[in-house]
Amino acid sequence: MSELPSAVSVRESGTGTPLVLLHAFPLNASMWSSQLDALPGLTGDEARVLAPDQRGFGGTGLGADEPSLDLVADDLALLLDAAGIERAVVGGLSMGGYVALAFARRHPGRLSGLLLANTRATADTDAARANRERIAAAVTARDSVQLLLDEQVAAGQLGPDSQHLVERVQAMVAAAPPAAVAWAQRAMAARPDALDVLAALRVPVAIVAGAQDALVAPEEAELMVRARPGAELTVLPGVGHLSALEAPEAFDAAVRTLLARVAAG
C-alpha cells in the first residue's frame, strides 16, 4: 500500500461500532453532517462515525499517485490503522460506494458490514469512460470545475422534492479542486466490475437507492441484490442521487438496521 496523502481530513463523532462514510463525487465529507449528528445516538454509544475527505477533496491532499480507487481504498485501511480500528462498517454513496467495493476486494477481513448507496457494482461502459475522460480533460484544461456546475447538478443529482438543497450541493461542487476532479474521474473510469466481490462477502450488506435517481438507476441496486441475495434493499420514493442529503431520516434508518445486524453477528 502507498502512504496516506500528506494532509488527511476526517470528521468523527460518537463511540461504539465503527462506521466509515465515504462521500460522493465531487463532494466532500461535509455532506455527512446530518449522519455525524444523528447516527452516534442520543448517548453517543451507538456508532463511532468517521467521515474522511477522499484524496484531493475537502482537507485531504491529492498526492502524486496515478489515478486508482484501489489507492483510495488503501488510504482507508491506513486510516483505520491510525484510528486503532480493526474492523468497520464501511458505507459509500456514489463514488464512495465504488471505493467501499474496492476496500471490500482488497481488505475483506477488515469489513464488519457494507453499505452501498446510489451506486453500482458494474464497471463503466465505453461511453461512460469516454465521458469521464472528456470531463477530466476539460476541467484540467480550463483549471475550473464550472463544467460540473453546468452539467451535473442540473442533470439530476437531486430528486424533484429536494431542490432546496441545490445551493448546498453547488457549494460543495464549486469547492472541488480541478486536479482532484480529473484524478477521480479517471480513477472511476478504470474501476473493474465488482459483482463478484459483492457475491463473495460474508458480512451484512445494505443497499439504498433513490427511486428518482437520474444518475444511477434503481435497477443497478436490484442487480447488486441478485448478486448478494442476503442484502437489504431500501428504495426511497421521491429521492434522487444524494439520498443521505435528501432523505436523512430514512437513510439513517437503513444504516441503523445494518448496524443492528452487525451487532447481532
Backbone torsions as a table, in degrees:
resi	resn	phi	psi	omega
1	MET	NA	148.6	174.1
2	SER	-77.9	169.0	175.3
3	GLU	-78.7	157.3	175.7
4	LEU	-62.6	149.1	172.7
5	PRO	-54.0	156.1	-172.4
6	SER	-60.6	-33.4	178.0
7	ALA	-118.9	125.2	-179.9
8	VAL	-127.7	129.6	-179.9
9	SER	-112.1	127.8	179.7
10	VAL	-135.9	131.8	171.9
11	ARG	-98.3	139.8	-174.9
12	GLU	-144.5	145.1	174.1
13	SER	-154.6	152.4	173.1
14	GLY	81.2	177.8	175.3
15	THR	-133.0	-180.0	178.7
16	GLY	101.9	-149.1	-176.6
17	THR	-60.9	123.1	178.8
18	PRO	-64.7	130.0	178.8
19	LEU	-132.8	117.9	178.1
20	VAL	-103.9	129.4	179.9
21	LEU	-114.5	124.4	-175.2
22	LEU	-109.0	125.2	-169.5
23	HIS	-76.6	165.6	178.9
24	ALA	-80.5	163.0	172.1
25	PHE	-84.9	139.2	-7.8
26	PRO	-104.0	50.7	-174.7
27	LEU	-92.2	-157.5	179.0
28	ASN	-150.1	-178.7	-172.6
29	ALA	-65.2	-14.1	178.4
30	SER	-65.4	-16.4	177.3
31	MET	-64.8	-17.5	-177.6
32	TRP	-95.9	16.4	-175.1
33	SER	-57.6	-39.9	179.0
34	SER	-64.8	-43.2	-179.7
35	GLN	-67.6	-35.7	177.5
36	LEU	-64.7	-30.0	176.9
37	ASP	-80.7	-41.5	-168.2
38	ALA	-92.1	-38.1	-169.9
39	LEU	-72.5	-27.7	176.4
40	PRO	-63.2	-17.1	-179.7
41	GLY	88.5	166.7	-176.5
42	LEU	-63.5	-31.1	-179.1
43	THR	-96.5	-4.1	178.0
44	GLY	79.6	8.5	-175.2
45	ASP	-116.6	13.2	179.2
46	GLU	-80.6	-41.3	-179.4
47	ALA	-153.4	146.5	169.1
48	ARG	-98.4	104.1	-172.3
49	VAL	-96.4	125.6	175.2
50	LEU	-119.9	129.9	179.5
51	ALA	-126.4	94.8	-179.4
52	PRO	-84.2	148.3	165.3
53	ASP	-77.1	126.8	178.7
54	GLN	-75.4	167.6	-173.5
55	ARG	-46.2	123.7	174.8
56	GLY	87.2	-13.7	-176.3
57	PHE	-106.6	154.3	-179.7
58	GLY	57.7	-126.9	-178.1
59	GLY	-100.3	13.2	-178.0
60	THR	-100.2	135.4	179.2
61	GLY	-70.3	156.7	-178.9
62	LEU	-83.8	-34.9	-175.6
63	GLY	78.3	-177.7	-174.8
64	ALA	-112.1	8.3	-177.7
65	ASP	-73.5	156.1	173.9
66	GLU	-68.2	151.7	-176.2
67	PRO	-59.6	128.0	177.0
68	SER	-166.9	128.1	175.5
69	LEU	-70.1	-21.1	174.9
70	ASP	-60.3	-37.6	178.2
71	LEU	-65.2	-38.8	179.0
72	VAL	-66.9	-38.0	175.4
73	ALA	-63.9	-40.6	177.4
74	ASP	-67.6	-33.9	173.5
75	ASP	-55.6	-42.4	-179.0
76	LEU	-64.4	-41.0	177.6
77	ALA	-60.8	-42.2	177.8
78	LEU	-66.7	-36.0	177.6
79	LEU	-64.5	-41.3	176.5
80	LEU	-63.2	-40.5	176.1
81	ASP	-57.1	-47.5	-177.3
82	ALA	-65.0	-29.8	-179.3
83	ALA	-89.0	-1.2	-179.7
84	GLY	72.0	30.9	-177.2
85	ILE	-110.1	122.2	179.0
86	GLU	-82.1	-47.4	-178.3
87	ARG	-134.1	148.2	-177.8
88	ALA	-146.7	154.9	164.4
89	VAL	-77.7	125.4	-178.8
90	VAL	-113.8	126.9	179.8
91	GLY	-126.9	142.0	178.1
92	GLY	-142.4	146.8	177.5
93	LEU	-114.2	126.8	179.5
94	SER	58.8	-116.8	177.5
95	MET	-56.1	-35.7	177.1
96	GLY	-59.7	-33.3	175.7
97	GLY	-67.6	-37.1	176.1
98	TYR	-61.5	-42.3	179.4
99	VAL	-66.6	-40.3	178.9
100	ALA	-60.7	-39.9	177.8
101	LEU	-69.5	-36.6	174.8
102	ALA	-63.6	-39.2	177.0
103	PHE	-64.1	-41.2	179.3
104	ALA	-63.7	-33.9	178.5
105	ARG	-73.0	-41.2	-172.5
106	ARG	-91.0	-26.5	-175.1
107	HIS	-136.9	53.5	-174.1
108	PRO	-61.2	-30.2	-179.5
109	GLY	-70.8	-9.0	-178.8
110	ARG	-101.2	3.1	178.0
111	LEU	-94.5	133.9	168.6
112	SER	-108.7	-13.1	177.3
113	GLY	-173.6	161.6	-176.7
114	LEU	-137.2	131.3	176.4
115	LEU	-119.1	124.3	179.7
116	LEU	-122.2	116.4	-176.5
117	ALA	-122.2	131.2	175.1
118	ASN	48.3	48.6	-175.9
119	THR	-142.7	179.2	179.1
120	ARG	-139.2	154.9	177.4
121	ALA	-99.7	-6.8	179.1
122	THR	-83.5	155.3	176.4
123	ALA	-75.5	165.0	176.3
124	ASP	-65.7	147.6	168.0
125	THR	-74.0	168.2	176.8
126	ASP	-59.0	-39.3	-179.7
127	ALA	-66.2	-40.4	179.2
128	ALA	-65.8	-40.8	177.9
129	ARG	-64.2	-40.3	178.5
130	ALA	-64.0	-37.8	179.1
131	ASN	-68.4	-38.3	177.3
132	ARG	-62.0	-42.1	179.4
133	GLU	-66.0	-37.8	176.3
134	ARG	-58.6	-45.7	-179.4
135	ILE	-67.1	-44.9	-179.5
136	ALA	-59.0	-44.8	-179.3
137	ALA	-66.4	-39.3	-177.4
138	ALA	-68.5	-46.0	-178.4
139	VAL	-67.8	-31.6	177.3
140	THR	-69.2	-46.5	-178.3
141	ALA	-63.9	-36.7	-177.1
142	ARG	-91.7	-12.3	-174.0
143	ASP	50.6	46.1	-175.9
144	SER	-155.0	146.2	175.6
145	VAL	-102.1	16.5	-178.8
146	GLN	-57.7	-31.7	178.5
147	LEU	-57.6	-38.8	178.9
148	LEU	-66.9	-40.6	178.4
149	LEU	-64.7	-36.0	-179.2
150	ASP	-73.5	-35.4	-171.5
151	GLU	-105.0	-48.7	-166.8
152	GLN	-77.5	-47.8	179.9
153	VAL	-62.4	-41.9	179.8
154	ALA	-70.6	-20.7	-175.7
155	ALA	-81.4	-0.8	172.8
156	GLY	114.4	31.8	174.3
157	GLN	-63.2	-32.3	-176.0
158	LEU	-108.2	145.1	177.0
159	GLY	-73.8	170.9	-174.8
160	PRO	-63.1	-23.8	-177.9
161	ASP	-96.2	9.4	-173.1
162	SER	-123.7	24.7	-178.1
163	GLN	-66.8	-16.5	176.1
164	HIS	-66.5	-14.0	-179.3
165	LEU	-92.6	-2.8	-173.4
166	VAL	-56.4	-48.1	-176.8
167	GLU	-62.9	-38.9	179.0
168	ARG	-64.9	-44.4	179.7
169	VAL	-66.1	-42.7	179.0
170	GLN	-60.2	-37.5	179.5
171	ALA	-64.6	-40.5	177.8
172	MET	-67.1	-40.8	178.7
173	VAL	-63.1	-44.7	-178.2
174	ALA	-62.9	-26.7	-178.9
175	ALA	-81.1	-9.2	-177.6
176	ALA	-74.1	127.0	178.2
177	PRO	-67.4	137.9	179.1
178	PRO	-54.3	-39.2	-179.4
179	ALA	-62.8	-39.3	178.8
180	ALA	-68.7	-38.6	178.2
181	VAL	-61.5	-47.6	179.7
182	ALA	-63.7	-43.6	-179.9
183	TRP	-60.5	-47.1	-177.5
184	ALA	-67.1	-38.9	177.8
185	GLN	-60.3	-44.0	-179.2
186	ARG	-70.7	-34.3	176.7
187	ALA	-66.3	-42.0	178.8
188	MET	-66.2	-38.8	-179.9
189	ALA	-62.3	-29.9	-175.8
190	ALA	-89.7	-2.8	-175.1
191	ARG	-69.8	145.8	179.2
192	PRO	-86.4	168.5	170.4
193	ASP	-60.9	139.5	-176.1
194	ALA	-124.1	15.5	178.7
195	LEU	-61.6	-34.6	178.6
196	ASP	-68.2	-34.5	176.7
197	VAL	-63.1	-45.7	-179.6
198	LEU	-62.4	-43.3	-178.5
199	ALA	-64.3	-29.7	-175.4
200	ALA	-84.4	-11.5	-176.0
201	LEU	-68.2	147.3	177.0
202	ARG	-124.4	36.3	176.1
203	VAL	-125.1	160.5	177.9
204	PRO	-60.6	139.1	-179.0
205	VAL	-127.8	134.6	174.1
206	ALA	-122.6	139.0	-179.8
207	ILE	-125.4	129.3	-179.5
208	VAL	-120.5	134.2	178.8
209	ALA	-133.8	152.5	173.4
210	GLY	-99.6	128.2	-177.7
211	ALA	-62.3	-25.2	-179.1
212	GLN	-108.7	23.6	-178.9
213	ASP	-71.1	114.3	-179.1
214	ALA	-88.3	-9.7	-178.6
215	LEU	-99.7	-36.9	176.5
216	VAL	-129.8	107.4	-176.0
217	ALA	-63.8	145.1	177.1
218	PRO	-55.4	-23.1	177.5
219	GLU	-61.2	-27.0	176.5
220	GLU	-65.9	-36.7	176.9
221	ALA	-65.8	-40.6	178.8
222	GLU	-64.1	-36.5	177.2
223	LEU	-63.3	-39.6	178.7
224	MET	-67.7	-37.5	178.2
225	VAL	-65.8	-36.8	176.9
226	ARG	-65.5	-34.4	177.2
227	ALA	-72.7	-31.5	-178.5
228	ARG	-130.6	81.0	-171.5
229	PRO	-58.4	-24.6	179.9
230	GLY	-79.1	-3.1	-178.3
231	ALA	-70.1	146.1	176.1
232	GLU	-95.4	122.6	-178.0
233	LEU	-103.4	130.3	174.2
234	THR	-122.8	117.9	175.8
235	VAL	-107.5	120.6	-174.0
236	LEU	-95.3	116.7	-178.6
237	PRO	-67.5	141.7	177.2
238	GLY	73.9	5.4	-174.0
239	VAL	-105.8	140.2	178.7
240	GLY	-94.1	-135.3	-170.2
241	HIS	-83.4	-19.7	-174.3
242	LEU	-112.3	67.1	-170.8
243	SER	-60.1	-36.3	-178.6
244	ALA	-65.2	-29.4	176.9
245	LEU	-85.4	-39.8	-172.5
246	GLU	-77.4	-37.0	-177.6
247	ALA	-137.1	66.3	-172.7
248	PRO	-61.1	-36.1	-178.4
249	GLU	-67.1	-43.8	178.9
250	ALA	-68.6	-39.6	177.3
251	PHE	-61.8	-47.3	-178.7
252	ASP	-63.4	-33.8	177.9
253	ALA	-62.5	-40.1	177.8
254	ALA	-65.8	-37.8	178.6
255	VAL	-66.9	-42.1	-179.5
256	ARG	-64.0	-37.6	176.6
257	THR	-61.9	-41.5	177.4
258	LEU	-64.0	-44.7	178.8
259	LEU	-60.3	-38.1	178.3
260	ALA	-65.8	-38.5	177.1
261	ARG	-64.9	-40.5	178.7
262	VAL	-64.1	-43.8	-179.8
263	ALA	-63.7	-31.6	-179.5
264	ALA	-78.8	-9.0	176.7
265	GLY	79.1	NA	NA
